[in-house]
Amino acid sequence: MTAVAQWPALDRTSGDLEGQVYRVMRDRILHGQMPAGQRVPSTRTMALSLGVARSTVVNAYDRLKAEGYLQSATGAATRVAAFPSAPLSGRAAAPLPNQPRITEFKTGGLFEPGVPDVSAFPHAAWARCLGARGRSLRVHDLGYSDHGGVRELREAILEHIVATRGVIARPEQIVIVPSTGAAIGLLASVLIRPGDPANEVVWMEEPGYASAQAILRMAGASLVPVPCDAEGIDIARGAGPPPRLIYVTPSHQYPTGVTMSLPRRLALLEYARASGAIVLEDDYDSEFQYASRPIAALQGIDRDEVVAYIGTFSKTLAPGLRVAYAVVPSRLVIAVEAAQRLRGAVVPIHIQAALADFMREGRFRAHLRRMNGIYAERMAATVSALDRHCGARLEVGAGGGGLQLASWFREVETDDLAAARIINAQGFAVRPISALYLGPARPGLLLGIARMEAHAADAAAAKIAKLLAAPPVNA
């Protein structure tokens, strides 16, 4: 057992004692200072030794268990988990033509994925922050000096993602952009060299985010699908030349909703380090977790600066704000800011300054807490209703987080595109999951839960079940 006396003293002036316990143990495990199978101190012993409440240590241990660093069984001691590296000899299918299966979807209907409930937007607080900054911008705020973003907003974002996502960075590494798509395009413009086999290959999660596929394709990338399963992307099944970029959504995979396991995370980081690839971590909606607290970002355990982390306020606040950000490896900061100046991918200064105030006042954190509760209720109601009415046709996802829910057709020959068209003709806006594949697809439907009020979910699911039962939707 690790002697508790060897643990460093906590910094009580900085707060977040739970996070400090969590990070110290996580880092020791990752660096091999706590080997697999080693018994860890009991929560009571650790709490007494560190002089903190036992609940602080319990919560830290729970985080470590949820992320795969610790394991325990009823009646047994808690021990460091084993996570062997995955072999990198597997092979997937060769690169495909990379053409999207479908380009147009209905918008504005029930169950539309990826759209937050903007009716709950904190208008009064935002208007006050925006108005104050519009009236009092300083002279230096109005120049060209902060190409990557207003310093105050960079610092506010960093403070938030350090506390909630475990990100490790400096404010200078944060670049403010109008959207996730702009961030992906910006990084692609720096890293991708069309026509150069050594610098044009991008490995994509399969299935994956269609917009990311399209943006990377437009940048000249040659896309290679790498399968995802219940543990996330299986990097051992990547094929062909080494990639320049690897696009992943590890905390809440799009569209399946699974969380990448710790062994897969470590294998991905090691492969990127060894091959020279950059991992593009799109953390699009992982702020919303309903069964547990948010899983730490992949970037937070990256010790070789191979991860570029992307976050957005489109899902947490409103798409209309047009604010997102990228946390880029130190060696890419100059190139990314230069590319940003050329591309003009900037956010108006008064918006940036107002958002910095909004975050520093605690308004953003309060809004997240409120919406997490609302969305959790809506997700639970949607899962329950779909199971009840559509369970014979659909295998419904767990719905542990995020703003969308994947459901898979039990009959693998089902034409999910035809099914989506039939459903959407009756006021819905679901998405066929097959459209998110580059290679052979599994049919399913992707449903958004953000605007589906809990009391309306049952009737909506019953209507979908009736639509699926009436016409033939098999290929």
C-alpha positions as CSV (number, residue, x, y, z in Angstrom):
1,M,0.0,0.0,0.0
2,T,1.2,3.5,-0.8
3,A,2.1,5.3,2.5
4,V,-0.3,8.2,2.9
5,A,2.6,10.2,4.4
6,Q,4.2,10.3,1.0
7,W,1.4,12.2,-0.6
8,P,2.0,16.0,-1.1
9,A,0.2,18.6,1.0
10,L,-2.9,20.0,-0.6
11,D,-3.0,23.7,-1.6
12,R,-5.9,24.9,0.4
13,T,-5.7,28.4,-0.9
14,S,-6.6,27.3,-4.5
15,G,-9.7,25.3,-3.5
16,D,-10.9,22.2,-5.4
17,L,-9.5,19.8,-2.9
18,E,-11.3,16.9,-4.5
19,G,-9.7,17.7,-7.8
20,Q,-6.2,17.9,-6.3
21,V,-6.6,14.4,-4.7
22,Y,-7.9,13.1,-8.0
23,R,-5.1,14.7,-10.1
24,V,-2.2,13.5,-7.8
25,M,-3.4,9.9,-7.8
26,R,-4.2,9.9,-11.6
27,D,-0.7,11.3,-12.4
28,R,1.1,8.8,-10.2
29,I,-0.8,6.0,-11.8
30,L,-0.1,7.2,-15.3
31,H,3.6,7.6,-14.5
32,G,3.9,4.1,-13.1
33,Q,4.4,5.2,-9.5
34,M,1.4,3.3,-8.5
35,P,1.5,0.0,-10.5
36,A,-1.5,-2.1,-11.5
37,G,-2.9,-4.1,-8.6
38,Q,-1.5,-1.9,-5.9
39,R,-4.0,-1.3,-3.0
40,V,-4.8,2.3,-2.4
41,P,-5.4,3.8,1.0
42,S,-8.9,3.6,2.3
43,T,-11.0,6.8,1.9
44,R,-11.1,7.2,5.7
45,T,-7.3,6.8,6.1
46,M,-6.6,9.2,3.3
47,A,-9.1,11.8,4.5
48,L,-7.6,11.7,8.0
49,S,-4.1,12.0,6.8
50,L,-4.8,14.9,4.4
51,G,-7.1,16.7,6.8
52,V,-10.1,16.8,4.5
53,A,-13.7,15.5,4.7
54,R,-14.0,11.9,3.8
55,S,-16.6,12.8,1.1
56,T,-13.8,14.8,-0.7
57,V,-11.7,11.6,-1.0
58,V,-14.8,9.4,-1.8
59,N,-15.7,11.8,-4.7
60,A,-12.1,11.8,-6.0
61,Y,-11.9,8.0,-5.9
62,D,-15.3,7.8,-7.6
63,R,-13.9,9.9,-10.5
64,L,-10.8,7.7,-10.7
65,K,-13.0,4.6,-10.8
66,A,-15.3,6.1,-13.4
67,E,-12.4,6.9,-15.7
68,G,-10.8,3.4,-15.3
69,Y,-7.8,4.2,-13.1
70,L,-9.1,2.4,-10.0
71,Q,-11.2,-0.8,-9.6
72,S,-13.1,-2.2,-6.7
73,A,-15.4,-5.0,-5.9
74,T,-17.9,-5.4,-3.0
75,G,-16.0,-6.4,0.1
76,A,-12.6,-6.0,-1.5
77,A,-10.0,-3.3,-1.3
78,T,-9.8,-0.6,-4.0
79,R,-6.8,-1.2,-6.3
80,V,-5.0,0.4,-9.2
81,A,-6.6,-0.9,-12.5
82,A,-4.6,-2.7,-15.2
83,F,-4.8,-1.2,-18.6
84,P,-2.6,-3.0,-21.1
85,S,-1.6,-1.2,-24.3
86,A,-3.5,-2.3,-27.4
87,P,-1.4,-3.8,-30.2
88,L,-1.2,-1.7,-33.3
89,S,-1.1,-4.4,-35.9
90,G,-4.7,-4.6,-36.8
91,R,-6.0,-3.4,-40.2
92,A,-9.3,-1.9,-41.2
93,A,-10.7,-1.4,-44.7
94,A,-8.6,0.7,-47.2
95,P,-9.4,4.4,-47.6
96,L,-12.8,4.9,-49.3
97,P,-14.0,7.6,-51.7
98,N,-15.2,9.7,-48.7
99,Q,-18.5,10.7,-50.3
100,P,-21.3,11.6,-47.9
101,R,-24.4,9.3,-48.0
102,I,-26.8,12.2,-47.7
103,T,-26.4,16.0,-47.8
104,E,-29.7,17.4,-46.8
105,F,-31.7,16.9,-43.6
106,K,-34.9,18.5,-42.3
107,T,-34.4,21.0,-39.5
108,G,-36.7,22.5,-37.0
109,G,-38.7,19.4,-36.2
110,L,-39.0,17.3,-33.1
111,F,-36.0,15.3,-31.9
112,E,-33.5,17.4,-34.0
113,P,-30.0,16.5,-32.9
114,G,-27.3,18.9,-31.9
115,V,-29.7,21.9,-31.1
116,P,-29.8,23.2,-27.5
117,D,-32.9,24.7,-25.9
118,V,-32.3,28.4,-26.5
119,S,-35.6,29.3,-24.8
120,A,-33.8,28.8,-21.5
121,F,-31.0,31.2,-22.5
122,P,-30.3,33.7,-19.6
123,H,-31.2,36.8,-21.7
124,A,-31.2,39.4,-18.9
125,A,-27.8,38.5,-17.6
126,W,-26.3,38.2,-21.0
127,A,-27.8,41.5,-22.2
128,R,-26.4,43.3,-19.1
129,C,-22.9,41.9,-19.8
130,L,-23.1,42.7,-23.5
131,G,-24.5,46.2,-23.0
132,A,-21.8,47.1,-20.4
133,R,-19.0,46.0,-22.7
134,G,-20.5,47.6,-25.7
135,R,-20.4,50.9,-23.9
136,S,-17.0,50.6,-22.3
137,L,-14.5,48.8,-24.6
138,R,-11.0,50.1,-24.0
139,V,-8.9,51.5,-26.9
140,H,-6.5,48.6,-27.0
141,D,-9.4,46.1,-27.2
142,L,-10.4,47.7,-30.6
143,G,-7.0,47.0,-32.3
144,Y,-5.4,44.0,-33.9
145,S,-3.3,43.0,-31.0
146,D,-5.1,39.9,-29.7
147,H,-5.4,37.8,-32.8
148,G,-6.1,34.7,-30.9
149,G,-8.7,36.2,-28.7
150,V,-9.3,38.7,-25.8
151,R,-7.0,37.8,-22.9
152,E,-9.8,37.9,-20.4
153,L,-11.8,35.4,-22.3
154,R,-8.9,33.1,-22.8
155,E,-8.2,33.2,-19.0
156,A,-11.9,32.6,-18.2
157,I,-12.2,29.7,-20.5
158,L,-9.0,28.2,-19.2
159,E,-10.2,28.5,-15.6
160,H,-13.4,26.7,-16.5
161,I,-11.9,23.8,-18.5
162,V,-9.1,23.3,-16.0
163,A,-11.7,22.9,-13.2
164,T,-14.4,20.9,-15.2
165,R,-12.5,19.1,-17.9
166,G,-9.0,18.6,-16.5
167,V,-7.3,20.5,-19.3
168,I,-3.7,21.5,-18.9
169,A,-2.6,24.6,-20.8
170,R,-1.6,28.3,-20.7
171,P,-3.9,31.1,-21.9
172,E,-1.6,31.7,-24.9
173,Q,-2.6,28.2,-26.2
174,I,-6.3,29.1,-26.5
175,V,-7.6,30.5,-29.8
176,I,-11.1,32.0,-30.0
177,V,-13.0,31.1,-33.1
178,P,-16.6,31.4,-34.3
179,S,-17.5,27.7,-34.3
180,T,-16.2,24.2,-33.9
181,G,-16.1,23.9,-37.7
182,A,-13.9,27.0,-37.9
183,A,-11.5,25.4,-35.4
184,I,-11.4,22.2,-37.3
185,G,-10.8,24.0,-40.6
186,L,-8.1,26.2,-39.0
187,L,-6.1,23.3,-37.6
188,A,-6.5,21.4,-40.9
189,S,-5.2,24.4,-42.8
190,V,-2.0,24.3,-40.7
191,L,-1.5,20.5,-40.6
192,I,-2.9,19.1,-43.9
193,R,-0.9,19.2,-47.1
194,P,-3.1,18.0,-50.0
195,G,-1.3,15.8,-52.4
196,D,1.4,14.9,-49.9
197,P,0.8,11.3,-48.8
198,A,2.7,11.9,-45.6
199,N,0.6,14.9,-44.6
200,E,-2.9,14.5,-46.0
201,V,-4.2,11.4,-44.2
202,V,-6.8,11.8,-41.5
203,W,-8.1,9.0,-39.4
204,M,-11.8,9.5,-38.5
205,E,-14.0,7.8,-36.0
206,E,-16.5,5.4,-37.6
207,P,-19.3,6.4,-37.4
208,G,-18.4,10.1,-37.0
209,Y,-19.4,13.7,-37.2
210,A,-20.5,14.4,-40.8
211,S,-19.6,18.1,-40.6
212,A,-16.1,17.3,-39.5
213,Q,-15.8,14.8,-42.4
214,A,-16.9,17.5,-44.8
215,I,-14.6,20.2,-43.5
216,L,-11.5,17.9,-43.5
217,R,-12.4,16.7,-47.0
218,M,-12.6,20.3,-48.2
219,A,-9.1,20.9,-46.7
220,G,-7.8,18.2,-49.0
221,A,-7.6,15.4,-46.4
222,S,-7.7,11.7,-47.4
223,L,-10.1,10.3,-44.8
224,V,-9.7,6.8,-43.4
225,P,-12.5,5.4,-41.2
226,V,-11.3,3.7,-38.0
227,P,-14.1,1.7,-36.2
228,C,-15.6,2.6,-32.8
229,D,-17.1,0.1,-30.4
230,A,-18.2,0.2,-26.8
231,E,-14.8,1.5,-25.8
232,G,-14.5,4.2,-28.4
233,I,-12.1,4.3,-31.4
234,D,-9.9,1.2,-31.8
235,I,-6.7,2.8,-33.0
236,A,-5.2,-0.7,-33.6
237,R,-7.5,-1.1,-36.6
238,G,-6.2,2.0,-38.4
239,A,-5.0,1.2,-41.9
240,G,-2.6,2.6,-44.5
241,P,0.0,5.4,-44.1
242,P,0.3,7.0,-40.7
243,P,-2.2,9.9,-40.3
244,R,-1.4,13.5,-39.9
245,L,-4.6,14.1,-37.8
246,I,-6.8,11.7,-35.8
247,Y,-10.3,13.1,-35.1
248,V,-12.0,11.8,-32.0
249,T,-14.8,12.7,-29.6
250,P,-13.6,10.6,-26.6
251,S,-15.8,11.9,-23.8
252,H,-19.1,11.4,-25.6
253,Q,-18.6,9.8,-29.0
254,Y,-20.7,11.2,-31.8
255,P,-23.1,9.7,-32.5
256,T,-22.9,6.5,-30.4
257,G,-22.5,8.3,-27.0
258,V,-19.9,5.9,-25.7
259,T,-17.0,7.1,-23.6
260,M,-13.5,6.1,-24.7
261,S,-12.0,3.7,-22.2
262,L,-8.7,4.5,-20.4
263,P,-6.8,1.7,-22.3
264,R,-7.9,3.1,-25.6
265,R,-7.0,6.7,-24.5
266,L,-3.5,5.7,-23.6
267,A,-3.1,3.6,-26.8
268,L,-4.2,6.6,-28.8
269,L,-1.8,9.0,-27.1
270,E,1.1,6.6,-27.5
271,Y,0.3,6.0,-31.2
272,A,0.1,9.8,-31.8
273,R,3.4,10.3,-30.0
274,A,5.2,7.6,-31.9
275,S,3.8,8.5,-35.3
276,G,3.9,12.3,-35.0
277,A,0.1,12.6,-35.5
278,I,-2.0,15.3,-33.9
279,V,-5.1,14.1,-32.1
280,L,-8.0,16.5,-32.6
281,E,-10.3,16.1,-29.6
282,D,-13.7,17.5,-30.2
283,D,-15.4,18.0,-26.8
284,Y,-18.7,19.2,-28.3
285,D,-21.2,18.5,-25.6
286,S,-19.6,16.6,-22.7
287,E,-20.5,19.3,-20.3
288,F,-23.8,17.4,-20.0
289,Q,-23.5,14.2,-18.0
290,Y,-26.5,12.6,-16.3
291,A,-25.3,9.4,-14.7
292,S,-22.0,10.8,-13.4
293,R,-19.8,13.9,-13.4
294,P,-18.1,14.7,-16.7
295,I,-15.2,12.5,-17.7
296,A,-11.9,14.4,-17.9
297,A,-10.6,15.4,-21.3
298,L,-8.1,13.4,-23.2
299,Q,-5.9,16.5,-23.4
300,G,-5.5,16.5,-19.6
301,I,-3.5,13.3,-19.6
302,D,-1.5,14.2,-22.7
303,R,2.1,14.7,-21.6
304,D,3.6,15.1,-25.1
305,E,1.4,17.8,-26.5
306,V,-0.1,15.7,-29.2
307,V,-3.7,16.8,-28.5
308,A,-5.5,19.8,-29.9
309,Y,-8.7,20.3,-27.8
310,I,-11.8,22.0,-29.2
311,G,-14.8,23.2,-27.2
312,T,-17.8,25.3,-28.1
313,F,-20.5,27.5,-26.5
314,S,-23.0,26.6,-29.2
315,K,-24.3,23.6,-27.2
316,T,-24.0,25.1,-23.7
317,L,-25.3,28.6,-24.4
318,A,-26.6,29.2,-27.9
319,P,-25.4,28.6,-31.5
320,G,-26.1,32.3,-32.3
321,L,-23.3,33.5,-30.1
322,R,-20.8,32.1,-32.6
323,V,-18.1,31.4,-30.0
324,A,-15.9,28.3,-29.8
325,Y,-12.2,27.8,-29.0
326,A,-9.3,25.5,-29.6
327,V,-6.5,24.7,-27.1
328,V,-3.5,24.0,-29.4
329,P,-0.1,22.4,-28.6
330,S,2.5,25.0,-27.8
331,R,4.5,24.3,-31.0
332,L,1.4,25.1,-33.2
333,V,0.4,28.4,-31.5
334,I,2.3,30.7,-33.9
335,A,1.2,28.9,-37.0
336,V,-2.5,28.7,-35.9
337,E,-2.7,32.4,-35.1
338,A,-1.1,33.2,-38.4
339,A,-3.6,31.1,-40.2
340,Q,-6.4,32.7,-38.2
341,R,-5.3,36.1,-39.4
342,L,-5.4,35.0,-43.0
343,R,-8.7,33.2,-42.8
344,G,-10.5,36.0,-40.8
345,A,-12.0,33.4,-38.4
346,V,-12.6,35.9,-35.6
347,V,-15.3,36.7,-33.0
348,P,-16.3,40.3,-32.4
349,I,-14.4,41.9,-29.6
350,H,-17.5,43.0,-27.6
351,I,-18.9,39.4,-27.7
352,Q,-15.7,38.1,-26.4
353,A,-15.4,40.6,-23.6
354,A,-19.0,40.2,-22.6
355,L,-18.6,36.4,-22.4
356,A,-15.6,36.8,-20.2
357,D,-17.6,38.8,-17.8
358,F,-20.5,36.4,-18.0
359,M,-18.2,33.5,-17.1
360,R,-16.3,35.4,-14.3
361,E,-19.6,36.3,-12.6
362,G,-20.5,32.7,-12.4
363,R,-23.4,33.0,-14.8
364,F,-22.1,30.4,-17.2
365,R,-21.5,27.8,-14.5
366,A,-25.0,28.5,-13.0
367,H,-26.6,28.1,-16.5
368,L,-24.8,24.8,-17.0
369,R,-26.1,23.4,-13.7
370,R,-29.6,24.4,-14.5
371,M,-29.6,23.0,-18.0
372,N,-27.9,19.7,-16.9
373,G,-30.9,19.1,-14.7
374,I,-33.4,20.0,-17.5
375,Y,-31.7,17.9,-20.1
376,A,-31.2,14.9,-17.7
377,E,-35.0,14.8,-17.2
378,R,-35.6,15.1,-20.9
379,M,-33.1,12.4,-21.8
380,A,-34.6,10.0,-19.2
381,A,-38.1,10.6,-20.5
382,T,-37.0,10.0,-24.1
383,V,-35.1,6.8,-23.4
384,S,-38.1,5.5,-21.4
385,A,-40.6,6.4,-24.0
386,L,-38.6,4.9,-26.9
387,D,-38.0,1.7,-25.0
388,R,-41.6,1.4,-24.3
389,H,-43.0,2.1,-27.7
390,C,-40.1,1.3,-30.2
391,G,-38.1,-1.3,-28.3
392,A,-39.2,-4.1,-30.6
393,R,-37.7,-2.2,-33.6
394,L,-35.0,-0.1,-32.0
395,E,-32.1,-0.8,-29.6
396,V,-32.1,2.4,-27.6
397,G,-28.9,3.9,-26.2
398,A,-28.3,4.4,-22.5
399,G,-28.6,8.2,-22.7
400,G,-26.0,8.9,-20.1
401,G,-25.1,12.3,-21.4
402,G,-25.1,14.8,-24.2
403,L,-27.9,16.3,-26.3
404,Q,-28.6,13.4,-28.7
405,L,-29.5,9.8,-28.4
406,A,-28.5,7.0,-30.7
407,S,-30.9,4.1,-31.4
408,W,-30.1,1.2,-33.7
409,F,-32.5,-0.8,-35.8
410,R,-32.6,-4.4,-34.6
411,E,-33.1,-5.5,-38.2
412,V,-29.8,-4.8,-39.9
413,E,-31.3,-4.6,-43.4
414,T,-33.5,-1.6,-42.5
415,D,-33.1,1.4,-44.7
416,D,-32.7,4.1,-42.1
417,L,-32.7,6.8,-44.7
418,A,-36.1,5.8,-45.9
419,A,-37.3,5.5,-42.3
420,A,-36.0,8.9,-41.4
421,R,-37.8,10.4,-44.4
422,I,-41.1,8.8,-43.4
423,I,-40.8,10.0,-39.8
424,N,-39.6,13.5,-40.7
425,A,-42.5,14.0,-43.0
426,Q,-44.7,14.0,-39.9
427,G,-43.0,16.9,-38.0
428,F,-39.8,15.3,-36.8
429,A,-36.1,15.9,-37.7
430,V,-34.3,12.7,-36.8
431,R,-31.1,11.7,-38.6
432,P,-30.2,8.4,-40.2
433,I,-27.0,7.1,-38.6
434,S,-25.9,5.4,-41.8
435,A,-25.2,8.9,-43.1
436,L,-22.4,9.2,-40.6
437,Y,-20.3,6.3,-41.9
438,L,-17.6,6.4,-44.5
439,G,-17.6,2.6,-44.9
440,P,-20.2,-0.1,-44.4
441,A,-22.9,1.2,-42.1
442,R,-25.1,0.1,-39.3
443,P,-28.7,1.5,-39.6
444,G,-30.1,3.6,-36.8
445,L,-31.7,6.9,-35.9
446,L,-30.1,9.8,-34.1
447,L,-32.5,11.9,-32.0
448,G,-32.0,15.2,-30.2
449,I,-33.4,15.5,-26.7
450,A,-32.7,19.2,-25.8
451,R,-36.1,20.6,-26.9
452,M,-38.2,17.5,-26.2
453,E,-40.0,18.3,-23.0
454,A,-40.4,15.3,-20.7
455,H,-44.2,15.4,-20.8
456,A,-44.3,15.2,-24.6
457,A,-41.8,12.4,-25.1
458,D,-44.3,9.6,-24.7
459,A,-46.6,10.8,-27.4
460,A,-43.7,11.5,-29.7
461,A,-42.3,8.1,-29.3
462,A,-45.7,6.5,-29.8
463,K,-46.1,8.4,-33.1
464,I,-42.6,7.2,-34.3
465,A,-43.5,3.6,-33.4
466,K,-46.7,3.9,-35.5
467,L,-44.8,5.3,-38.4
468,L,-42.2,2.6,-38.3
469,A,-44.8,-0.1,-38.1
470,A,-47.1,1.1,-40.9
471,P,-44.9,1.3,-44.0
472,P,-42.1,-1.1,-45.1
473,V,-38.7,0.4,-44.4
474,N,-36.5,-2.5,-45.1
475,A,-34.2,-2.4,-48.1
